[in-house]
Every structure is written in structure tokens, then in C-alpha cells.
């Protein structure tokens, strides 16, 4: 025979009633207890509010009393007829769990309410059975397992419904936040949009912001992409696009584009574009467009995020693809007719020479050849293009044509 103590009182044998007679005695005690539901409800509501003021802060008094009363009545009804009673108590527990999640009552307080209701009901059931005689008390104590299993199942049902509702609410909230962020990045100007987005994103309406566009694909051997929430006083809010990631960066009072580029180089290496600094959430649409333009200036070998202000000439090229194609055809027309390997060698030499600040010696070091070889290739390039690298306008055309050709070749 087993014994247990509940709320300071001892009972004997936690097994279910074994005979039809014992089941009838338990049912009689439970039916008698139904008459005490209003009194028990008052007691339980008082106990819960003394345990935590959150109950009365979150739940209206009339709603709390009615909910407790219905739950106790349905729970006791299961004890009165455990075999045939419909499980309306579980249906109510599910509805209650959803409702309390929507109201914001902490889950531990919801579970506590069910457990404490079990203690209150058990004490009252023992008192009722005691008044009905020794046989009734013995039958009730032997029904303890079934009674507490009922309470546990009710609490578990309510908790499961609470968690499911909480997850659904979080999903809806996340979708709402993402929709507001999308609207800002799209440049929408609906009335109240900035105010709602500011509250949902927890970002000030006015402030120093930049938008970053980063390619999500990684090169072989490159570290996986990870969204960073904050770094060096800057806060990042991320959004996924079809083939790249977008981040709205709150720069704070002092951080600039150089600091942002350094953080991205360390934490999010790979090609990316950084917009100029804008002064508020209402300018994020323009900032996003400029960040995308900066991203389009990144070639396949770019390993860091580039501020647009560093790529303005190339940005002009990628912003006008039709004109860029005409520029390539006009400047490099005869060059395009060469064998691919020959053409690549000449363009590689031009690229190295430009990166070396027009130094044939430094370009030769980059290319692992003699400086005279560099001069010879550049002269041939001038002959083919009918342009002189010593003339500023010709040099500008050849530089822009080289950028346009490289990006077009890479499919940018």
C-alpha cells in the first residue's frame, strides 16, 4: 500500500478504485462537490491573486472567476463519471491556454493555476468523502492517481495550446515586422508607415542609417555567411532577397562607412555594396537602391563590401547597361575580335597597370614579366583601340570600358 501527502494532508493508496462500488462512491463524492464550485472558485481566485498580481492585471475579474468556475466544474465532472464523461475539460483547457497566451499571462502562472486548482479540489474532495463515511474516504484516496492524472492532462493541454499560440503570435509579429521593413526598403510612403516601422523595429525615425547588400553565395573555402545582430556600436536588421542579403544598419552617432566596411570585412567577408549614409527610416528605399548598385559593381573576385562612394564611375556604368555595351563596343571593338587568350592578356595588363597607378614596373611585378613587356602590350592596346593612355579622356573611356567588360563577362 502506498501513501502520499498533498497540501499537508496524507492519503493512502494512489491506485484507481478497483471495484464498481468504489467507483460509485467516488462519483457520489464528486457530484456532491459540484455544489461547492462557487465557494471553491472564490477560494481559488483569492489564492491565485495573492500568489501573483499578474492574474488580476492580465485577466478581468469577471472573466477570471468564470474561467476558474467552468474549469473546476468540468474537472470535477470527469471524476463523477470518468468513463463516460465527454472531455469538455480538455477542450476548455485548450481554449484557456490560447486565451492566456494572447493576454500575455506567463506560462508558469497558467500551469500554477491548474496545479493549485488540483490541490483545492483534492482537499475539498477529501473533506466531502470524510463526511460520507470511511468507505467513501477510502475509495477517494484510492482514486488519487486518476484525479492527479486528470489535472496533469489539463495542465499539459493548456500549456501545449499556450506554446502553439505563442509561436503563432511570434510568427505573425515577425511577418508584420518583415512586411514593414520591406515597405521601407521598397521606398513606400504610406501615411504612418515610418512611425509603425519605428515602433516595430525598435529604431528611431530619424538617425544615421546605411543599407548593405551582400551576396549570400559563398566561394569554395570561404566561411559561411552569418547574420550579425550588432558590432562596434552598430545595430543590424537583416532581410533576405532572392539572391542576396540586405541589412539596415543603425550607425549611431559616430560610426561611419569605413567602420562599417571594416566590420563587414571581418564578420561577413565577400562581395557587398554599402549605400551612403541617410538621415532616417524614410530614406531607406533610396539607400537600398544605391547599395544594390554598389553590389553590382563588385566583380567575381571581390572579397569585401564596397561603399558606393568608392565606386561611383563603375556605378554609372552598371546603372546604364545599354550604354555600357555601346561603350565596350566602341572602345574595345577591334580588341574583341582577337583570340580569347590574347584579348585576356592585354586586358589583364591594362588592369594591372591601372591598379599600379600607371607604373609599368609595379605592373610587371604583378604580372611576373619584364616592364618592357608591359610597355609593348600597352602600346598594342593603344593601336587596337585608337586611344592613348596618356590622354585623360581616352584613359577615362578605357577604364570605364574595362569595368563594363569585366562585369558583363561575369554576368553582373
N, C-alpha and C positions, 0 to 999 in steps of 0.2 A: 504494500500500500504506500502511495506517495503522498507527501504533504507539501504545501506551498503557502507563502504569506503574501497577501495582496493588500496594500494600503493599511498595513498594521494589523490585519486580521488573518487568522490561519484557517485553511480549509483542507479537507482530506480527500485524497484520490483525485487525480486530474484526468481520469478516464471518462469516456462518454457513458451515459446511463446504459445499462446492459439489458434492461427488461422493458417491456411495454409499460408496466406500471410506473417505473421510474421516469420514463419519457412523459407520461401523463402528469406526474407530479411537477416536473419542471415546467411543462406547458401551463399548468394551473398557476404556478407562482409568477410566470411571465405575464399571463393575462391580468393577474391582479396588479402587477407592477405597471401595466399600461395606464391604470387610473392615476398613477402618481407622476405621469410625464410632465405636467405643468410645473409641479413642485421641483422635480429633478432638473427641469430646464432652467428654472430660476437659479438653482444652486450652481449648475454648471456654468451658466453665463457669468455669474458673480465670480466664480473661481478663475475663469479664463481671463476676465478683465483685471483681476488682482494679479494674475501671473504676468500679464503684459498689457500695457495700454494700447499696443498696436491693434488689438482686436477691435476696440471701440473706435479707434482712429480710422481704421480702414473700412469697417463694416458698420452700416447704420444699425442702431439698436433694434428696431423692429425686424429688420432682415436677419440679424444675428439670432434673435430669440426664435423666430420662425424656423430658421435653418436648423438650429440645435434641437428644437422640439420635433421636427419631422425626422431628423436623423435618429434620435433616440426612440421615437415611436416605431419606425421601420426596423431598427435593430432589435428591439425587444420582440417585435412580431416574428422575427426569424427564430428566436428562442421558443416562442409559443408554438410554432409549427415548423421545425427545422427541415422536415422532409418535403412538405407541400407548399410552403410559403414562397411566392414569387420573390425574386431578389431585387425588389424595389430599393432596398437599402444600398445596393451597389450602383444602381442607376443614379440615385441621389448623390452618392459619394463621387461619382464621375462628374456630375454637373457641378457639385460643390468645388471639386478640385479645379475645374476650368474657371469657375467664377472667382475663386480666391487668387488664382494666378493673374487674372485680368485686373483685380483690385489691387494687387501688389502686396498681399499678405505673405510674409516669409514662409517658406515651405515647412521649416521646423515648427512653426506655430500651428500650421494646419495639422501636422501629424500629432503634435501635442494635444490638440483639441480632441482628436479621435481617441488617443490613449487615455486621456483624463476622463472622457465620457465613459470609457470602459470601466475605469475604477469606480466612478459614481454609480453606474448601473450595477456593477457587481456588488458593491456594499448594499445597495437598496434591495437587490435580489436576495442576498443572504438574510437581510432583516425580514423580508417578506416570507421566505421559506421557514425561518425560525418560528414565526408566528403561526405557520401552518402545521408545525409538528416535526418531530425528529426524522420521520421518513422523508418528508419534503426537503429538509435541510440536507440530508444525506444524498438525495437524488440530485439536488442542485450542485453540491460540491463536486459530485462525480461528473457533472456536465461542464466543469471549468474549461477543459480543453476545447470543447466545441465553442463555448462562449468567447474565449480569447482568440480562437482561430477566426471567428466572425469579425471581431474588432480589427484584428491584423489585416484581414482581407479588405475591410472597408478602408482602412488607412492606406493600404497599398494601392487600392483602386483610385482613391483621391489623389495620392502622390503621383501616380503614373499620369493621370489626366492633367495634373498641375504641370508636370515637366513637359508633356507634349504641347500644352497650350503655351508655356513659356518659350519653347523652341519656335513655335509658330509665330508668336509675337516678335521674337528676336528676328526671325526671317523677314516678317513684314516690315519691321523697323529698318533692317538692313536694306531691303529693297527700296524703301522710301528714301533713305539716305543716298543710296546709289542713284536713284532717279533724280534727286535734287542736284547731286554732283554732275550727273550727265547733262542736266539742263544748263548749269553754269558753264560747263566746258563747251556746250554747243552754242553758247552766246545768246541764249534766250533772255528775254526781258519782260517776262510776265510780272504783273503787279505783285509785290510781296515776296517774289521768289528769293531775292537776296536775303531778306530777313529770315524766311523759313530755313533756307540753307545754312545760314549762320548759326541758327539755334540747333539744327540737327547735326551739323558737322562740328559744333563747338569751336568755330573760328570767327574772329571779328570781321565785320563787314568791311571795314577799312583797315588796311595794313599792307605790309610789303610781301608780295607773293611772286613766285615764279612757277612755271609749269615745265615739267620734264617729260620727254617722250623717249622711252628706252626700248630697243628691240629685245623681245623676250627670248628669241632663239640664242642658243649658246654654241660657240665654236668647240670643236673637239679639244679636250684638255682644259677647257675654261670652266671655272667654278659655276655651279648652278646659280640661277637668278633668285635672289631673296628680297622680298619687300622689307624695307627698313622703316620702322614707325617714327624714329626720331634720331637725330645725331647733331652734336655740336650746337645745340640750341635751336635747331630747325625741326619742324614737325612735318611729316609726310602723310598725305592722304592719297591712296592708290586706287586706280580704276583700270580694268583690263579692256583693251581694244582688240580688234581681230588679230593683229599680228604684232602688237607692241603694248607696252605698259605705259600708263600715264600717271604722273604723280603731281598733285598740287602741293607745293612746298611753302609753308609759312616761314619766312626768313627771320622773323623777329625784328628787333631794332637795329642790329649791327651786322648780321651775316650778309655776304654779298655773293655774286655769281662765282667768284674764284673759290670761295669756301665751299659752295655747293658743288662745284665741279670736282674739288679735291675729295669730298665725301663720297661722291658717286664713283670716282676712280678707284677708291679703296674698297667700298662696300658693294657697288654694283658695276663692276667693270664691263666694258663692251660698248658698242656704238650707242649714242644717245644725243638728243638735242635739248638745249636749255633755252627757254624764252628769256627776253629781257624782263626786268623787274616791273611789276604793275602795282597799282596802288589800292586794289580792293577786289572783292569777290566778283563784282560786276564786270571786271576786265579779264576774267579767266578765259572767256571764249577767244579773245584776240591772242592771249598768251599761249593758249593751246595750239592755235593755228601756226604761230611763229615757232613754237617748239617742234611741231611736225616738219616745218620747212627746214629747220636746223638738222633734224634727224635725216632728212632726205639728202643732205649734203655729205653725210658720212659714207665713205666707201667701204668695201668689204673688209678691209684691213684695219679700219678704225677701232681703237681699243679703249676709247674713253668718250665721255659725254662732252659735246662741244657747244659752248654758248653761241647763240646766233650772231652776236656782235663780232665774233671771230671769223664768221663765215659769210659775211654779207655779200661779197662778189659771187661766190658759188651759189648762195641762196637766190640771187637774181636769176642765175642760170636755171636752177631746178624749178623755179616758180613759173618759168615760161618754156616748157619742153619743146613746143613747136619752134620757137625762136632759137632754142639751144641746138636743135637739129640742123637748122639753117646755118648757124654759126660754125658747127663742126664741118658741115659740107663745104662751106665757103673757105675756111681756113685750112682744113686738112684734106681737101678734095684729092689732089694727086697722091698724098700720103696713104689714103685709104685704099688705093689701087695696088699697093705693094704687097708682097707676101706677108702673111701674118707675123712671122718671126722677125722679119726686117722692120716692119712697122712698130712692133713692140719694142725693139731695141732702140729705135730713135726716140720714141715717146718716153721710154724709161730714162734715157739720157737727159731729155728735157726736164722731166720731173726731178731727177737728182740735181740738176743744175739750179733749178728754181729753189729747191729745198736747201741748197748750199749757198743761197744768197748770191747767185751768179758767179760763184767761184769754181773754175774748171778744176783746180787742184783738189778741193774738197769733194767735188762731184766724182772725180776719178777715184778717190779713196772709197767712196760709197759703192762704186761700180767695179772696183778691183781691176782698173785698167790705167793706162797712161793718160796724163792730162791732154796730150796731143790727140789722143783718140777721141776724147770728149769734144775738142775743138772741131775735129773733122766731122763728127756726127752732127754737131750743131750747124756747121756750115751747110751740110747736105740738107738738113731740115729747113734752113732758110731758103735754099734753092727750090725745094719742093713746094713750099708754101708761098713763095714770093713775098716773104716778110723778113724784116730784120729785127733780131733780138736786141739791137742797140737803140731802136726807135720805141719810145714809151707806148704809143698807141698800138703798134704791131705786137709789142710784148704783152700788152693787156689782152688783145684778141687771142693770142696763142695760149695765154694762161687760162682764160675762160674756156676756150675750146678744149683744152686738155682736161679741165674739170668736167665739162659736159660729156666728153667722150668716155672718160673713166666711169662716170656714174651711169651713162647709158649702157656701157658694156657690162656693168654689174647688175643691170636691170633695175636701177634705183628710180 
